[in-house]
Amino acid sequence: MKKYLIYAIIIAGIAGVFYKKVYIPKHTFQVVSAKKGDIKVIVNGVGNVGAENIYKVSALYGGKITNFNFQVGDFVKKGQLIANIDSVDLKDKIEELKANLKVINDNINSTIADKNSAYKQYLYQEEVLRKNTKLYKKRAISELEYKKYKTDRDIAKYKVVSLEEKLKSLKNQIPQIQASIKGLEEKLKRYTLIAPIDGYITKKYLSNYDIVGNNQPLIDIVNQKDVWIDTFIDTRISSDVKIGDKATIKLRSSKNTVDGYVYKINPVNNPVTNEREIFIKFNQVKIPFYLEEQAIVNIKVNNLKDVTKIPAKALSYNNGYGVWVLDGNKVHFKKIKVLVNNSKVIATRDNVSKVVIPNPKKLPLKEGMKIYHD
């Protein structure tokens, strides 16, 4: 009998130790009180630094690059010379045409002088013929002499007409040559590459004295006002985002955040990832900027007032999202409508008082389960 009593005492001791060291700890959970207050609705995402416009300065015609002395990161002004492309003999052709034009103008002046002289000669021969026609009618001169005067007049007249045709031909050549000169000068301008906009050089494709091909780019220029963050955010949390919403941007290379705003929302969602493309612009771009640098953006969508705030780790799923609430010393699952979940705090307008924080190291919470709490 004494032996059984000893066994009973040992078993009771083990049970007591198990109850205190195992059962109670496994059934003891953290309980927190929900709080009333305001909360900012923040939508966050990860994106990369990009630009709305990237201006490529390209060579329209191929050739050797000269006067090209820029590096990535340099700032250029609109209209600033970027480089020249060696036009080979284009300038010589223009000078040759200008020389031809001068010769033609000299010929025109000479022809005008010849024409004026020929016209005077024609008038003289016309007067001689008029006088000798009267003499011929009076039989004072022979028919042969008369025909000679007439021939002299016709030759003088023909010379005037011939010089007029020559003058027309010379003058017709002028607009053709001028058009050719203008065309070549316009083409020559395209061998001079200038900056189309104020901005920073973000990429350099070639160097001075390299040979560039037709339509091949030399550099990319980005205006700092065009810099943005291109981010993709799940459509389930981005539906309330609208153009103009305030945002903060944290670049990977910086410990600080900068202010920005929602500039553009792509109207077409990605059908594979179910994400919406949202572009965030800076209020003031940090110089220098680095395209493709990773950034985290937080977009302030709304400010909810007088809501119930609960730690996010209290949120559970049991045929719907909800929390375990404490009723006496037992737990019950209560479904709630989550308005905000920022990974630290959730917000709801449902009436919740005390909630139990699930602990994966302890027993799973079940409906009506008796617990102990801190």
Residue pairs with C-beta under 8 A, 6 or more apart in sequence:
24 372
25 362
26 362
26 363
27 362
27 363
27 369
27 370
27 371
27 372
28 362
28 371
28 372
28 373
28 374
29 356
29 357
29 358
29 359
29 362
29 365
29 371
29 372
29 373
29 374
30 356
30 357
30 359
30 373
30 374
31 326
31 354
31 355
31 356
31 357
31 373
31 374
32 310
32 311
32 314
32 354
32 355
32 357
33 353
33 354
33 355
34 308
34 309
34 310
34 352
34 353
34 354
34 355
35 308
35 309
36 306
36 307
36 308
36 309
37 306
37 307
37 309
38 303
38 304
38 305
38 306
38 307
39 303
39 304
39 307
39 309
39 340
39 342
39 345
39 347
40 300
40 302
40 303
40 304
41 240
41 300
41 301
41 302
41 303
41 304
41 339
41 340
42 298
42 299
42 300
42 301
42 340
42 342
43 233
43 237
43 238
43 240
43 241
43 298
43 299
43 301
44 233
44 296
44 297
44 298
44 299
45 231
45 232
45 233
45 238
45 278
45 296
45 297
45 299
46 231
46 294
46 295
46 296
46 297
47 229
47 230
47 231
47 232
47 280
47 294
47 295
47 297
48 229
48 230
48 231
48 291
48 292
48 293
48 294
48 295
49 227
49 228
49 229
49 251
49 289
49 290
49 291
49 292
49 293
49 294
49 295
50 227
50 228
50 229
50 230
50 291
50 292
51 202
51 222
51 223
51 226
51 227
51 228
51 291
52 226
52 228
52 279
53 222
53 223
53 226
54 202
54 220
54 221
54 222
54 226
55 196
55 197
55 199
55 220
55 221
55 222
55 223
56 217
56 219
56 220
56 221
57 82
57 193
57 194
57 195
57 196
57 217
57 218
57 219
57 220
57 221
58 193
58 215
58 216
58 217
58 218
59 65
59 85
59 191
59 193
59 212
59 213
59 214
59 215
59 216
59 217
59 218
60 190
60 214
60 215
61 85
61 87
61 187
61 190
61 191
61 214
62 85
62 211
62 212
62 213
62 214
62 216
63 85
63 86
63 87
63 88
63 191
63 211
63 212
64 85
64 86
64 209
64 210
64 211
64 212
65 83
65 84
65 85
65 86
65 206
65 207
65 208
65 209
65 210
65 211
65 212
65 218
66 83
66 84
66 85
66 86
66 208
66 209
67 81
67 83
67 84
67 208
68 82
68 83
68 84
68 206
68 207
68 208
68 218
69 208
70 76
70 82
70 201
70 204
70 219
71 201
71 204
72 201
72 202
72 203
72 204
73 200
73 201
73 288
74 200
74 201
75 198
75 199
75 200
75 201
76 82
76 195
76 198
76 199
76 200
76 201
76 221
77 195
77 198
78 195
78 196
78 197
78 198
79 194
79 195
80 194
80 195
81 192
81 193
81 194
82 193
82 194
82 195
82 218
82 219
83 193
83 208
83 218
84 191
84 192
84 193
85 191
85 192
85 193
85 212
86 191
87 188
87 191
90 184
90 187
90 188
90 191
91 188
93 184
94 181
94 184
94 185
94 188
97 177
97 180
97 181
97 184
98 181
100 177
101 174
101 177
101 178
101 181
104 170
104 173
104 174
104 177
105 174
107 170
108 167
108 170
108 171
111 163
111 166
111 167
111 170
112 167
114 163
115 160
115 163
115 164
115 167
118 156
118 159
118 160
118 163
119 160
121 156
121 159
122 153
122 156
122 157
122 159
122 160
124 156
125 149
125 152
125 153
125 155
125 156
125 157
126 153
126 156
126 157
128 149
128 152
128 153
129 149
129 150
129 152
129 153
132 141
132 145
132 146
132 149
133 146
133 149
135 141
136 143
136 145
136 146
193 218
195 221
196 221
197 221
197 223
198 223
199 221
199 222
199 223
199 224
199 226
200 221
200 222
200 224
200 287
200 288
200 289
201 219
201 220
201 221
202 220
202 221
202 222
202 291
203 219
203 220
204 218
204 219
205 216
205 217
205 218
205 219
206 212
206 216
206 218
212 218
222 289
222 291
224 285
224 287
224 289
225 285
227 281
227 282
227 285
227 289
228 263
228 264
228 279
228 280
228 281
228 282
229 249
229 260
229 279
229 280
229 281
229 295
229 297
230 277
230 279
231 277
231 278
231 279
231 280
231 295
231 297
232 270
232 273
232 275
232 276
232 277
232 278
233 241
233 275
233 276
233 278
234 274
234 275
234 276
235 269
235 274
235 275
235 276
236 274
238 275
238 276
238 278
240 301
240 302
241 262
241 265
241 276
241 278
241 299
241 301
242 262
242 265
242 301
243 262
243 263
243 264
243 265
244 261
244 262
245 261
245 262
245 299
245 300
245 301
246 259
246 260
246 261
246 299
246 300
247 259
247 260
247 261
247 262
247 280
247 297
247 298
247 299
247 300
248 257
248 258
248 259
248 260
248 297
248 298
249 257
249 258
249 259
249 260
249 280
249 282
249 295
249 296
249 297
250 256
250 257
250 258
250 295
250 296
250 297
250 298
251 258
251 286
251 293
251 294
251 295
252 293
252 294
252 295
253 290
253 293
254 286
258 282
258 283
258 284
258 286
259 282
259 283
259 284
260 280
260 281
260 282
260 283
260 297
261 280
261 281
261 283
262 278
262 279
262 280
262 299
263 279
263 280
263 281
264 278
264 279
265 276
265 277
265 278
265 279
266 276
266 277
266 278
266 279
269 275
269 276
270 276
270 277
278 299
280 297
280 299
304 339
304 340
304 347
307 339
307 340
307 347
307 348
307 349
308 347
308 348
308 349
308 350
308 351
308 352
309 345
309 346
309 347
310 323
310 345
310 346
310 347
310 348
310 352
310 355
311 344
311 345
311 346
311 355
311 357
312 341
312 342
312 343
312 344
312 345
312 346
313 357
313 358
314 323
314 324
314 346
314 355
314 356
314 357
314 358
315 321
315 322
315 323
315 338
315 341
315 346
316 322
316 323
316 324
316 333
316 358
316 365
318 333
320 335
321 335
321 336
321 338
322 333
322 334
322 335
322 336
323 333
323 334
323 336
323 352
323 355
323 356
324 331
324 332
324 333
324 334
324 355
324 356
324 358
324 365
325 331
325 332
325 333
325 334
325 352
325 353
325 354
325 355
325 356
326 353
326 354
326 355
326 356
326 371
326 373
329 370
329 371
329 372
330 368
330 369
330 370
330 371
331 356
331 365
331 366
331 367
331 368
331 369
331 371
332 367
332 368
333 365
333 367
334 350
334 352
336 348
336 350
336 352
337 348
337 349
337 350
338 346
338 347
338 348
339 346
339 347
339 348
339 349
340 346
340 347
341 347
356 365
356 371
356 373
358 364
358 365
363 369
365 371
